Amino acid sequence: MGFEPGTPEAPLFKDWLTRRYHAPSDDTRQPVDLGAAALYEEIVRRLLVEVANDGSRPRWKPDSFFRRYES
């Protein structure tokens, strides 16, 4: 989430999610935490490399909703 529930950041996030996320005001003029974005990209990159280099293919858990799309 990026914040702890009950902290001063919680209402800010709720306001952003309610009024800005996927709304006309959701544009490139909003402030962006570039350090957090870079960290997120690094986490995703490491995850992808880990999955790609694993000896076996990823599998859905037996009770996963998304398993129905497995071919």
CHARMM internal coordinates of N, CA and C (Angstrom, degrees):
IC EDIT
DIST 1 N 1 CA 1.4327
DIST 1 CA 1 C 1.5150
ANGL 1 N 1 CA 1 C 111.38
DIST 1 C 2 N 1.2884
ANGL 1 CA 1 C 2 N 119.10
DIHE 1 N 1 CA 1 C 2 N -39.67
DIST 2 N 2 CA 1.4488
ANGL 1 C 2 N 2 CA 121.25
DIHE 1 CA 1 C 2 N 2 CA -177.82
DIST 2 CA 2 C 1.5111
ANGL 2 N 2 CA 2 C 113.89
DIHE 1 C 2 N 2 CA 2 C 101.23
DIST 2 C 3 N 1.3262
ANGL 2 CA 2 C 3 N 117.46
DIHE 2 N 2 CA 2 C 3 N 0.17
DIST 3 N 3 CA 1.4597
ANGL 2 C 3 N 3 CA 121.47
DIHE 2 CA 2 C 3 N 3 CA 177.87
DIST 3 CA 3 C 1.5217
ANGL 3 N 3 CA 3 C 108.57
DIHE 2 C 3 N 3 CA 3 C -155.55
DIST 3 C 4 N 1.3105
ANGL 3 CA 3 C 4 N 115.44
DIHE 3 N 3 CA 3 C 4 N 161.00
DIST 4 N 4 CA 1.4605
ANGL 3 C 4 N 4 CA 120.74
DIHE 3 CA 3 C 4 N 4 CA 176.57
DIST 4 CA 4 C 1.5280
ANGL 4 N 4 CA 4 C 108.78
DIHE 3 C 4 N 4 CA 4 C -92.09
DIST 4 C 5 N 1.3332
ANGL 4 CA 4 C 5 N 117.87
DIHE 4 N 4 CA 4 C 5 N 133.52
DIST 5 N 5 CA 1.4676
ANGL 4 C 5 N 5 CA 119.44
DIHE 4 CA 4 C 5 N 5 CA 176.76
DIST 5 CA 5 C 1.5293
ANGL 5 N 5 CA 5 C 110.52
DIHE 4 C 5 N 5 CA 5 C -55.38
DIST 5 C 6 N 1.3267
ANGL 5 CA 5 C 6 N 115.58
DIHE 5 N 5 CA 5 C 6 N 140.10
DIST 6 N 6 CA 1.4583
ANGL 5 C 6 N 6 CA 120.99
DIHE 5 CA 5 C 6 N 6 CA 179.42
DIST 6 CA 6 C 1.5168
ANGL 6 N 6 CA 6 C 114.35
DIHE 5 C 6 N 6 CA 6 C 88.46
DIST 6 C 7 N 1.3343
ANGL 6 CA 6 C 7 N 117.72
DIHE 6 N 6 CA 6 C 7 N -5.02
DIST 7 N 7 CA 1.4639
ANGL 6 C 7 N 7 CA 120.33
DIHE 6 CA 6 C 7 N 7 CA 178.69
DIST 7 CA 7 C 1.5244
ANGL 7 N 7 CA 7 C 109.66
DIHE 6 C 7 N 7 CA 7 C -88.64
DIST 7 C 8 N 1.3176
ANGL 7 CA 7 C 8 N 118.17
DIHE 7 N 7 CA 7 C 8 N 168.53
DIST 8 N 8 CA 1.4735
ANGL 7 C 8 N 8 CA 120.52
DIHE 7 CA 7 C 8 N 8 CA 178.96
DIST 8 CA 8 C 1.5315
ANGL 8 N 8 CA 8 C 113.29
DIHE 7 C 8 N 8 CA 8 C -60.53
DIST 8 C 9 N 1.3314
ANGL 8 CA 8 C 9 N 117.57
DIHE 8 N 8 CA 8 C 9 N -22.28
DIST 9 N 9 CA 1.4588
ANGL 8 C 9 N 9 CA 120.62
DIHE 8 CA 8 C 9 N 9 CA -179.75
DIST 9 CA 9 C 1.5270
ANGL 9 N 9 CA 9 C 112.38
DIHE 8 C 9 N 9 CA 9 C -73.98
DIST 9 C 10 N 1.3230
ANGL 9 CA 9 C 10 N 118.47
DIHE 9 N 9 CA 9 C 10 N -23.09
DIST 10 N 10 CA 1.4667
ANGL 9 C 10 N 10 CA 121.99
DIHE 9 CA 9 C 10 N 10 CA -176.55
DIST 10 CA 10 C 1.5294
ANGL 10 N 10 CA 10 C 112.35
DIHE 9 C 10 N 10 CA 10 C -58.40
DIST 10 C 11 N 1.3367
ANGL 10 CA 10 C 11 N 120.42
DIHE 10 N 10 CA 10 C 11 N -50.41
DIST 11 N 11 CA 1.4632
ANGL 10 C 11 N 11 CA 118.75
DIHE 10 CA 10 C 11 N 11 CA 178.87
DIST 11 CA 11 C 1.5342
ANGL 11 N 11 CA 11 C 113.07
DIHE 10 C 11 N 11 CA 11 C -65.51
DIST 11 C 12 N 1.3394
ANGL 11 CA 11 C 12 N 117.06
DIHE 11 N 11 CA 11 C 12 N -31.39
DIST 12 N 12 CA 1.4613
ANGL 11 C 12 N 12 CA 119.72
DIHE 11 CA 11 C 12 N 12 CA 176.90
DIST 12 CA 12 C 1.5202
ANGL 12 N 12 CA 12 C 110.83
DIHE 11 C 12 N 12 CA 12 C -62.94
DIST 12 C 13 N 1.3304
ANGL 12 CA 12 C 13 N 115.71
DIHE 12 N 12 CA 12 C 13 N -43.76
DIST 13 N 13 CA 1.4618
ANGL 12 C 13 N 13 CA 119.80
DIHE 12 CA 12 C 13 N 13 CA 178.77
DIST 13 CA 13 C 1.5289
ANGL 13 N 13 CA 13 C 110.72
DIHE 12 C 13 N 13 CA 13 C -64.92
DIST 13 C 14 N 1.3252
ANGL 13 CA 13 C 14 N 116.86
DIHE 13 N 13 CA 13 C 14 N -44.04
DIST 14 N 14 CA 1.4685
ANGL 13 C 14 N 14 CA 119.72
DIHE 13 CA 13 C 14 N 14 CA 179.71
DIST 14 CA 14 C 1.5267
ANGL 14 N 14 CA 14 C 110.62
DIHE 13 C 14 N 14 CA 14 C -60.40
DIST 14 C 15 N 1.3261
ANGL 14 CA 14 C 15 N 116.98
DIHE 14 N 14 CA 14 C 15 N -42.14
DIST 15 N 15 CA 1.4570
ANGL 14 C 15 N 15 CA 120.80
DIHE 14 CA 14 C 15 N 15 CA 177.82
DIST 15 CA 15 C 1.5255
ANGL 15 N 15 CA 15 C 110.71
DIHE 14 C 15 N 15 CA 15 C -62.23
DIST 15 C 16 N 1.3238
ANGL 15 CA 15 C 16 N 117.19
DIHE 15 N 15 CA 15 C 16 N -45.11
DIST 16 N 16 CA 1.4680
ANGL 15 C 16 N 16 CA 120.94
DIHE 15 CA 15 C 16 N 16 CA 178.70
DIST 16 CA 16 C 1.5254
ANGL 16 N 16 CA 16 C 110.55
DIHE 15 C 16 N 16 CA 16 C -61.28
DIST 16 C 17 N 1.3204
ANGL 16 CA 16 C 17 N 117.08
DIHE 16 N 16 CA 16 C 17 N -46.55
DIST 17 N 17 CA 1.4578
ANGL 16 C 17 N 17 CA 121.29
DIHE 16 CA 16 C 17 N 17 CA -178.06
DIST 17 CA 17 C 1.5267
ANGL 17 N 17 CA 17 C 111.01
DIHE 16 C 17 N 17 CA 17 C -63.64
DIST 17 C 18 N 1.3192
ANGL 17 CA 17 C 18 N 117.05
DIHE 17 N 17 CA 17 C 18 N -38.98
DIST 18 N 18 CA 1.4544
ANGL 17 C 18 N 18 CA 121.80
DIHE 17 CA 17 C 18 N 18 CA -177.12
DIST 18 CA 18 C 1.5307
ANGL 18 N 18 CA 18 C 112.62
DIHE 17 C 18 N 18 CA 18 C -76.77
DIST 18 C 19 N 1.3376
ANGL 18 CA 18 C 19 N 116.54
DIHE 18 N 18 CA 18 C 19 N -42.29
DIST 19 N 19 CA 1.4663
ANGL 18 C 19 N 19 CA 119.63
DIHE 18 CA 18 C 19 N 19 CA -170.90
DIST 19 CA 19 C 1.5249
ANGL 19 N 19 CA 19 C 115.25
DIHE 18 C 19 N 19 CA 19 C -102.30
DIST 19 C 20 N 1.3397
ANGL 19 CA 19 C 20 N 117.53
DIHE 19 N 19 CA 19 C 20 N -20.64
DIST 20 N 20 CA 1.4714
ANGL 19 C 20 N 20 CA 118.58
DIHE 19 CA 19 C 20 N 20 CA -174.01
DIST 20 CA 20 C 1.5161
ANGL 20 N 20 CA 20 C 114.58
DIHE 19 C 20 N 20 CA 20 C -117.10
DIST 20 C 21 N 1.3280
ANGL 20 CA 20 C 21 N 118.58
DIHE 20 N 20 CA 20 C 21 N -40.35
DIST 21 N 21 CA 1.4626
ANGL 20 C 21 N 21 CA 121.65
DIHE 20 CA 20 C 21 N 21 CA -172.52
DIST 21 CA 21 C 1.5257
ANGL 21 N 21 CA 21 C 110.07
DIHE 20 C 21 N 21 CA 21 C -60.20
DIST 21 C 22 N 1.3271
ANGL 21 CA 21 C 22 N 116.58
DIHE 21 N 21 CA 21 C 22 N 121.97
DIST 22 N 22 CA 1.4714
ANGL 21 C 22 N 22 CA 123.63
DIHE 21 CA 21 C 22 N 22 CA -177.97
DIST 22 CA 22 C 1.5211
ANGL 22 N 22 CA 22 C 112.47
DIHE 21 C 22 N 22 CA 22 C 54.42
DIST 22 C 23 N 1.3117
ANGL 22 CA 22 C 23 N 115.55
DIHE 22 N 22 CA 22 C 23 N 40.30
DIST 23 N 23 CA 1.4616
ANGL 22 C 23 N 23 CA 122.59
DIHE 22 CA 22 C 23 N 23 CA 176.63
DIST 23 CA 23 C 1.5350
ANGL 23 N 23 CA 23 C 107.43
DIHE 22 C 23 N 23 CA 23 C -123.95
DIST 23 C 24 N 1.3230
ANGL 23 CA 23 C 24 N 118.08
DIHE 23 N 23 CA 23 C 24 N 167.66
DIST 24 N 24 CA 1.4708
ANGL 23 C 24 N 24 CA 119.63
DIHE 23 CA 23 C 24 N 24 CA 178.92
DIST 24 CA 24 C 1.5333
ANGL 24 N 24 CA 24 C 113.42
DIHE 23 C 24 N 24 CA 24 C -55.65
DIST 24 C 25 N 1.3284
ANGL 24 CA 24 C 25 N 117.38
DIHE 24 N 24 CA 24 C 25 N -28.69
DIST 25 N 25 CA 1.4707
ANGL 24 C 25 N 25 CA 119.82
DIHE 24 CA 24 C 25 N 25 CA 179.76
DIST 25 CA 25 C 1.5293
ANGL 25 N 25 CA 25 C 112.71
DIHE 24 C 25 N 25 CA 25 C -81.38
DIST 25 C 26 N 1.3250
ANGL 25 CA 25 C 26 N 118.05
DIHE 25 N 25 CA 25 C 26 N -1.39
DIST 26 N 26 CA 1.4688
ANGL 25 C 26 N 26 CA 123.14
DIHE 25 CA 25 C 26 N 26 CA 178.49
DIST 26 CA 26 C 1.5308
ANGL 26 N 26 CA 26 C 107.70
DIHE 25 C 26 N 26 CA 26 C -82.60
DIST 26 C 27 N 1.3160
ANGL 26 CA 26 C 27 N 116.29
DIHE 26 N 26 CA 26 C 27 N 86.46
DIST 27 N 27 CA 1.4580
ANGL 26 C 27 N 27 CA 120.64
DIHE 26 CA 26 C 27 N 27 CA -175.54
DIST 27 CA 27 C 1.5299
ANGL 27 N 27 CA 27 C 110.90
DIHE 26 C 27 N 27 CA 27 C -133.49
DIST 27 C 28 N 1.3058
ANGL 27 CA 27 C 28 N 115.35
DIHE 27 N 27 CA 27 C 28 N -178.57
DIST 28 N 28 CA 1.4679
ANGL 27 C 28 N 28 CA 120.91
DIHE 27 CA 27 C 28 N 28 CA -174.57
DIST 28 CA 28 C 1.5210
ANGL 28 N 28 CA 28 C 113.71
DIHE 27 C 28 N 28 CA 28 C -75.99
DIST 28 C 29 N 1.3241
ANGL 28 CA 28 C 29 N 118.78
DIHE 28 N 28 CA 28 C 29 N -1.91
DIST 29 N 29 CA 1.4710
ANGL 28 C 29 N 29 CA 120.61
DIHE 28 CA 28 C 29 N 29 CA 178.42
DIST 29 CA 29 C 1.5300
ANGL 29 N 29 CA 29 C 112.12
DIHE 28 C 29 N 29 CA 29 C -86.04
DIST 29 C 30 N 1.3189
ANGL 29 CA 29 C 30 N 117.18
DIHE 29 N 29 CA 29 C 30 N -4.82
DIST 30 N 30 CA 1.4626
ANGL 29 C 30 N 30 CA 119.91
DIHE 29 CA 29 C 30 N 30 CA 179.06
DIST 30 CA 30 C 1.5290
ANGL 30 N 30 CA 30 C 109.46
DIHE 29 C 30 N 30 CA 30 C -72.37
DIST 30 C 31 N 1.3269
ANGL 30 CA 30 C 31 N 117.09
DIHE 30 N 30 CA 30 C 31 N 149.59
DIST 31 N 31 CA 1.4650
ANGL 30 C 31 N 31 CA 118.67
DIHE 30 CA 30 C 31 N 31 CA 177.91
DIST 31 CA 31 C 1.5317
ANGL 31 N 31 CA 31 C 110.44
DIHE 30 C 31 N 31 CA 31 C -66.67
DIST 31 C 32 N 1.3189
ANGL 31 CA 31 C 32 N 115.83
DIHE 31 N 31 CA 31 C 32 N 143.20
DIST 32 N 32 CA 1.4601
ANGL 31 C 32 N 32 CA 122.26
DIHE 31 CA 31 C 32 N 32 CA -179.90
DIST 32 CA 32 C 1.5247
ANGL 32 N 32 CA 32 C 108.40
DIHE 31 C 32 N 32 CA 32 C -127.78
DIST 32 C 33 N 1.3107
ANGL 32 CA 32 C 33 N 116.38
DIHE 32 N 32 CA 32 C 33 N 131.80
DIST 33 N 33 CA 1.4655
ANGL 32 C 33 N 33 CA 122.04
DIHE 32 CA 32 C 33 N 33 CA 175.06
DIST 33 CA 33 C 1.5251
ANGL 33 N 33 CA 33 C 106.86
DIHE 32 C 33 N 33 CA 33 C -85.24
DIST 33 C 34 N 1.3304
ANGL 33 CA 33 C 34 N 116.13
DIHE 33 N 33 CA 33 C 34 N 94.59
DIST 34 N 34 CA 1.4612
ANGL 33 C 34 N 34 CA 120.49
DIHE 33 CA 33 C 34 N 34 CA -175.33
DIST 34 CA 34 C 1.5178
ANGL 34 N 34 CA 34 C 112.68
DIHE 33 C 34 N 34 CA 34 C -63.96
DIST 34 C 35 N 1.3209
ANGL 34 CA 34 C 35 N 117.52
DIHE 34 N 34 CA 34 C 35 N -32.80
DIST 35 N 35 CA 1.4638
ANGL 34 C 35 N 35 CA 120.51
DIHE 34 CA 34 C 35 N 35 CA 177.42
DIST 35 CA 35 C 1.5167
ANGL 35 N 35 CA 35 C 111.30
DIHE 34 C 35 N 35 CA 35 C -64.97
DIST 35 C 36 N 1.3322
ANGL 35 CA 35 C 36 N 116.71
DIHE 35 N 35 CA 35 C 36 N -42.72
DIST 36 N 36 CA 1.4661
ANGL 35 C 36 N 36 CA 120.86
DIHE 35 CA 35 C 36 N 36 CA 178.15
DIST 36 CA 36 C 1.5243
ANGL 36 N 36 CA 36 C 110.31
DIHE 35 C 36 N 36 CA 36 C -66.71
DIST 36 C 37 N 1.3373
ANGL 36 CA 36 C 37 N 117.12
DIHE 36 N 36 CA 36 C 37 N -39.05
DIST 37 N 37 CA 1.4648
ANGL 36 C 37 N 37 CA 120.42
DIHE 36 CA 36 C 37 N 37 CA 178.75
DIST 37 CA 37 C 1.5271
ANGL 37 N 37 CA 37 C 110.61
DIHE 36 C 37 N 37 CA 37 C -64.05
DIST 37 C 38 N 1.3261
ANGL 37 CA 37 C 38 N 116.96
DIHE 37 N 37 CA 37 C 38 N -41.51
DIST 38 N 38 CA 1.4633
ANGL 37 C 38 N 38 CA 120.88
DIHE 37 CA 37 C 38 N 38 CA 178.93
DIST 38 CA 38 C 1.5293
ANGL 38 N 38 CA 38 C 110.76
DIHE 37 C 38 N 38 CA 38 C -65.18
DIST 38 C 39 N 1.3244
ANGL 38 CA 38 C 39 N 117.37
DIHE 38 N 38 CA 38 C 39 N -40.71
DIST 39 N 39 CA 1.4618
ANGL 38 C 39 N 39 CA 121.13
DIHE 38 CA 38 C 39 N 39 CA 178.21
DIST 39 CA 39 C 1.5249
ANGL 39 N 39 CA 39 C 110.40
DIHE 38 C 39 N 39 CA 39 C -63.58
DIST 39 C 40 N 1.3300
ANGL 39 CA 39 C 40 N 116.98
DIHE 39 N 39 CA 39 C 40 N -43.56
DIST 40 N 40 CA 1.4647
ANGL 39 C 40 N 40 CA 121.24
DIHE 39 CA 39 C 40 N 40 CA 177.61
DIST 40 CA 40 C 1.5259
ANGL 40 N 40 CA 40 C 110.35
DIHE 39 C 40 N 40 CA 40 C -58.87
DIST 40 C 41 N 1.3174
ANGL 40 CA 40 C 41 N 117.40
DIHE 40 N 40 CA 40 C 41 N -46.74
DIST 41 N 41 CA 1.4623
ANGL 40 C 41 N 41 CA 121.28
DIHE 40 CA 40 C 41 N 41 CA 179.96
DIST 41 CA 41 C 1.5258
ANGL 41 N 41 CA 41 C 111.21
DIHE 40 C 41 N 41 CA 41 C -61.70
DIST 41 C 42 N 1.3170
ANGL 41 CA 41 C 42 N 117.35
DIHE 41 N 41 CA 41 C 42 N -38.57
DIST 42 N 42 CA 1.4669
ANGL 41 C 42 N 42 CA 120.23
DIHE 41 CA 41 C 42 N 42 CA 178.85
DIST 42 CA 42 C 1.5232
ANGL 42 N 42 CA 42 C 111.08
DIHE 41 C 42 N 42 CA 42 C -67.15
DIST 42 C 43 N 1.3155
ANGL 42 CA 42 C 43 N 117.65
DIHE 42 N 42 CA 42 C 43 N -40.16
DIST 43 N 43 CA 1.4714
ANGL 42 C 43 N 43 CA 121.35
DIHE 42 CA 42 C 43 N 43 CA 178.00
DIST 43 CA 43 C 1.5278
ANGL 43 N 43 CA 43 C 110.09
DIHE 42 C 43 N 43 CA 43 C -62.58
DIST 43 C 44 N 1.3347
ANGL 43 CA 43 C 44 N 116.75
DIHE 43 N 43 CA 43 C 44 N -45.22
DIST 44 N 44 CA 1.4668
ANGL 43 C 44 N 44 CA 120.80
DIHE 43 CA 43 C 44 N 44 CA 179.27
DIST 44 CA 44 C 1.5274
ANGL 44 N 44 CA 44 C 110.40
DIHE 43 C 44 N 44 CA 44 C -64.71
DIST 44 C 45 N 1.3238
ANGL 44 CA 44 C 45 N 117.12
DIHE 44 N 44 CA 44 C 45 N -42.43
DIST 45 N 45 CA 1.4688
ANGL 44 C 45 N 45 CA 120.55
DIHE 44 CA 44 C 45 N 45 CA 179.00
DIST 45 CA 45 C 1.5202
ANGL 45 N 45 CA 45 C 111.15
DIHE 44 C 45 N 45 CA 45 C -60.06
DIST 45 C 46 N 1.3315
ANGL 45 CA 45 C 46 N 116.93
DIHE 45 N 45 CA 45 C 46 N -46.49
DIST 46 N 46 CA 1.4695
ANGL 45 C 46 N 46 CA 120.17
DIHE 45 CA 45 C 46 N 46 CA 179.36
DIST 46 CA 46 C 1.5199
ANGL 46 N 46 CA 46 C 111.70
DIHE 45 C 46 N 46 CA 46 C -62.44
DIST 46 C 47 N 1.3291
ANGL 46 CA 46 C 47 N 116.47
DIHE 46 N 46 CA 46 C 47 N -40.73
DIST 47 N 47 CA 1.4590
ANGL 46 C 47 N 47 CA 120.48
DIHE 46 CA 46 C 47 N 47 CA 178.25
DIST 47 CA 47 C 1.5246
ANGL 47 N 47 CA 47 C 110.52
DIHE 46 C 47 N 47 CA 47 C -61.82
DIST 47 C 48 N 1.3261
ANGL 47 CA 47 C 48 N 117.46
DIHE 47 N 47 CA 47 C 48 N -46.11
DIST 48 N 48 CA 1.4591
ANGL 47 C 48 N 48 CA 120.87
DIHE 47 CA 47 C 48 N 48 CA -180.00
DIST 48 CA 48 C 1.5214
ANGL 48 N 48 CA 48 C 112.14
DIHE 47 C 48 N 48 CA 48 C -62.93
DIST 48 C 49 N 1.3136
ANGL 48 CA 48 C 49 N 117.29
DIHE 48 N 48 CA 48 C 49 N -42.43
DIST 49 N 49 CA 1.4617
ANGL 48 C 49 N 49 CA 120.82
DIHE 48 CA 48 C 49 N 49 CA 178.31
DIST 49 CA 49 C 1.5272
ANGL 49 N 49 CA 49 C 109.75
DIHE 48 C 49 N 49 CA 49 C -63.36
DIST 49 C 50 N 1.3194
ANGL 49 CA 49 C 50 N 116.59
DIHE 49 N 49 CA 49 C 50 N -42.43
DIST 50 N 50 CA 1.4705
ANGL 49 C 50 N 50 CA 121.33
DIHE 49 CA 49 C 50 N 50 CA 179.47
DIST 50 CA 50 C 1.5348
ANGL 50 N 50 CA 50 C 110.95
DIHE 49 C 50 N 50 CA 50 C -60.80
DIST 50 C 51 N 1.3122
ANGL 50 CA 50 C 51 N 116.47
DIHE 50 N 50 CA 50 C 51 N -46.22
DIST 51 N 51 CA 1.4691
ANGL 50 C 51 N 51 CA 120.78
DIHE 50 CA 50 C 51 N 51 CA -179.82
DIST 51 CA 51 C 1.5304
ANGL 51 N 51 CA 51 C 110.28
DIHE 50 C 51 N 51 CA 51 C -66.85
DIST 51 C 52 N 1.3327
ANGL 51 CA 51 C 52 N 116.62
DIHE 51 N 51 CA 51 C 52 N -43.60
DIST 52 N 52 CA 1.4624
ANGL 51 C 52 N 52 CA 120.36
DIHE 51 CA 51 C 52 N 52 CA -178.27
DIST 52 CA 52 C 1.5229
ANGL 52 N 52 CA 52 C 112.35
DIHE 51 C 52 N 52 CA 52 C -64.09
DIST 52 C 53 N 1.3130
ANGL 52 CA 52 C 53 N 117.78
DIHE 52 N 52 CA 52 C 53 N -33.77
DIST 53 N 53 CA 1.4576
ANGL 52 C 53 N 53 CA 121.13
DIHE 52 CA 52 C 53 N 53 CA -177.01
DIST 53 CA 53 C 1.5204
ANGL 53 N 53 CA 53 C 113.84
DIHE 52 C 53 N 53 CA 53 C -90.62
DIST 53 C 54 N 1.3114
ANGL 53 CA 53 C 54 N 117.98
DIHE 53 N 53 CA 53 C 54 N -3.14
DIST 54 N 54 CA 1.4564
ANGL 53 C 54 N 54 CA 120.85
DIHE 53 CA 53 C 54 N 54 CA 179.90
DIST 54 CA 54 C 1.5271
ANGL 54 N 54 CA 54 C 109.45
DIHE 53 C 54 N 54 CA 54 C -70.44
DIST 54 C 55 N 1.3047
ANGL 54 CA 54 C 55 N 116.88
DIHE 54 N 54 CA 54 C 55 N 151.74
DIST 55 N 55 CA 1.4593
ANGL 54 C 55 N 55 CA 121.67
DIHE 54 CA 54 C 55 N 55 CA -177.92
DIST 55 CA 55 C 1.5203
ANGL 55 N 55 CA 55 C 114.44
DIHE 54 C 55 N 55 CA 55 C -73.43
DIST 55 C 56 N 1.3193
ANGL 55 CA 55 C 56 N 117.66
DIHE 55 N 55 CA 55 C 56 N -17.99
DIST 56 N 56 CA 1.4653
ANGL 55 C 56 N 56 CA 120.09
DIHE 55 CA 55 C 56 N 56 CA -179.34
DIST 56 CA 56 C 1.5215
ANGL 56 N 56 CA 56 C 110.50
DIHE 55 C 56 N 56 CA 56 C -125.45
DIST 56 C 57 N 1.3281
ANGL 56 CA 56 C 57 N 114.76
DIHE 56 N 56 CA 56 C 57 N 156.93
DIST 57 N 57 CA 1.4629
ANGL 56 C 57 N 57 CA 119.91
DIHE 56 CA 56 C 57 N 57 CA 179.23
DIST 57 CA 57 C 1.5187
ANGL 57 N 57 CA 57 C 110.46
DIHE 56 C 57 N 57 CA 57 C -74.40
DIST 57 C 58 N 1.3166
ANGL 57 CA 57 C 58 N 117.68
DIHE 57 N 57 CA 57 C 58 N 149.28
DIST 58 N 58 CA 1.4621
ANGL 57 C 58 N 58 CA 119.78
DIHE 57 CA 57 C 58 N 58 CA 174.65
DIST 58 CA 58 C 1.5272
ANGL 58 N 58 CA 58 C 109.94
DIHE 57 C 58 N 58 CA 58 C -64.72
DIST 58 C 59 N 1.3210
ANGL 58 CA 58 C 59 N 116.68
DIHE 58 N 58 CA 58 C 59 N 149.25
DIST 59 N 59 CA 1.4664
ANGL 58 C 59 N 59 CA 121.35
DIHE 58 CA 58 C 59 N 59 CA 178.25
DIST 59 CA 59 C 1.5182
ANGL 59 N 59 CA 59 C 108.92
DIHE 58 C 59 N 59 CA 59 C -131.95
DIST 59 C 60 N 1.3312
ANGL 59 CA 59 C 60 N 115.29
DIHE 59 N 59 CA 59 C 60 N 148.62
DIST 60 N 60 CA 1.4589
ANGL 59 C 60 N 60 CA 119.85
DIHE 59 CA 59 C 60 N 60 CA 174.21
DIST 60 CA 60 C 1.5167
ANGL 60 N 60 CA 60 C 108.99
DIHE 59 C 60 N 60 CA 60 C -73.82
DIST 60 C 61 N 1.3090
ANGL 60 CA 60 C 61 N 116.41
DIHE 60 N 60 CA 60 C 61 N 148.59
DIST 61 N 61 CA 1.4592
ANGL 60 C 61 N 61 CA 120.47
DIHE 60 CA 60 C 61 N 61 CA 172.60
DIST 61 CA 61 C 1.5226
ANGL 61 N 61 CA 61 C 107.86
DIHE 60 C 61 N 61 CA 61 C -66.99
DIST 61 C 62 N 1.3363
ANGL 61 CA 61 C 62 N 118.10
DIHE 61 N 61 CA 61 C 62 N 150.58
DIST 62 N 62 CA 1.4694
ANGL 61 C 62 N 62 CA 120.39
DIHE 61 CA 61 C 62 N 62 CA -177.28
DIST 62 CA 62 C 1.5252
ANGL 62 N 62 CA 62 C 114.22
DIHE 61 C 62 N 62 CA 62 C -55.31
DIST 62 C 63 N 1.3348
ANGL 62 CA 62 C 63 N 118.02
DIHE 62 N 62 CA 62 C 63 N -32.06
DIST 63 N 63 CA 1.4664
ANGL 62 C 63 N 63 CA 120.15
DIHE 62 CA 62 C 63 N 63 CA -177.43
DIST 63 CA 63 C 1.5283
ANGL 63 N 63 CA 63 C 113.23
DIHE 62 C 63 N 63 CA 63 C -99.43
DIST 63 C 64 N 1.3419
ANGL 63 CA 63 C 64 N 117.63
DIHE 63 N 63 CA 63 C 64 N 13.86
DIST 64 N 64 CA 1.4609
ANGL 63 C 64 N 64 CA 120.74
DIHE 63 CA 63 C 64 N 64 CA -178.49
DIST 64 CA 64 C 1.5253
ANGL 64 N 64 CA 64 C 111.38
DIHE 63 C 64 N 64 CA 64 C -72.29
DIST 64 C 65 N 1.3193
ANGL 64 CA 64 C 65 N 116.27
DIHE 64 N 64 CA 64 C 65 N 135.22
DIST 65 N 65 CA 1.4605
ANGL 64 C 65 N 65 CA 122.66
DIHE 64 CA 64 C 65 N 65 CA 173.91
DIST 65 CA 65 C 1.5222
ANGL 65 N 65 CA 65 C 110.91
DIHE 64 C 65 N 65 CA 65 C -56.53
DIST 65 C 66 N 1.3260
ANGL 65 CA 65 C 66 N 117.00
DIHE 65 N 65 CA 65 C 66 N -37.34
DIST 66 N 66 CA 1.4603
ANGL 65 C 66 N 66 CA 121.90
DIHE 65 CA 65 C 66 N 66 CA -174.26
DIST 66 CA 66 C 1.5175
ANGL 66 N 66 CA 66 C 113.51
DIHE 65 C 66 N 66 CA 66 C -79.14
DIST 66 C 67 N 1.3078
ANGL 66 CA 66 C 67 N 118.04
DIHE 66 N 66 CA 66 C 67 N -8.41
DIST 67 N 67 CA 1.4603
ANGL 66 C 67 N 67 CA 120.56
DIHE 66 CA 66 C 67 N 67 CA -179.28
DIST 67 CA 67 C 1.5269
ANGL 67 N 67 CA 67 C 111.49
DIHE 66 C 67 N 67 CA 67 C -60.24
DIST 67 C 68 N 1.3137
ANGL 67 CA 67 C 68 N 117.47
DIHE 67 N 67 CA 67 C 68 N -28.40
DIST 68 N 68 CA 1.4738
ANGL 67 C 68 N 68 CA 120.90
DIHE 67 CA 67 C 68 N 68 CA 179.90
DIST 68 CA 68 C 1.5152
ANGL 68 N 68 CA 68 C 112.05
DIHE 67 C 68 N 68 CA 68 C -59.88
DIST 68 C 69 N 1.3261
ANGL 68 CA 68 C 69 N 118.24
DIHE 68 N 68 CA 68 C 69 N -20.79
DIST 69 N 69 CA 1.4558
ANGL 68 C 69 N 69 CA 121.42
DIHE 68 CA 68 C 69 N 69 CA -179.34
DIST 69 CA 69 C 1.5343
ANGL 69 N 69 CA 69 C 112.84
DIHE 68 C 69 N 69 CA 69 C -91.99
DIST 69 C 70 N 1.3101
ANGL 69 CA 69 C 70 N 116.11
DIHE 69 N 69 CA 69 C 70 N -2.80
DIST 70 N 70 CA 1.4634
ANGL 69 C 70 N 70 CA 120.72
DIHE 69 CA 69 C 70 N 70 CA 179.83
DIST 70 CA 70 C 1.5219
ANGL 70 N 70 CA 70 C 108.97
DIHE 69 C 70 N 70 CA 70 C -69.60
DIST 70 C 71 N 1.3250
ANGL 70 CA 70 C 71 N 116.44
DIHE 70 N 70 CA 70 C 71 N 134.43
DIST 71 N 71 CA 1.4600
ANGL 70 C 71 N 71 CA 118.16
DIHE 70 CA 70 C 71 N 71 CA 179.28
DIST 71 CA 71 C 1.5080
ANGL 71 N 71 CA 71 C 111.12
DIHE 70 C 71 N 71 CA 71 C -107.92
END
COOR INIT
IC SEED 1 N 1 CA 1 C
IC BUILD
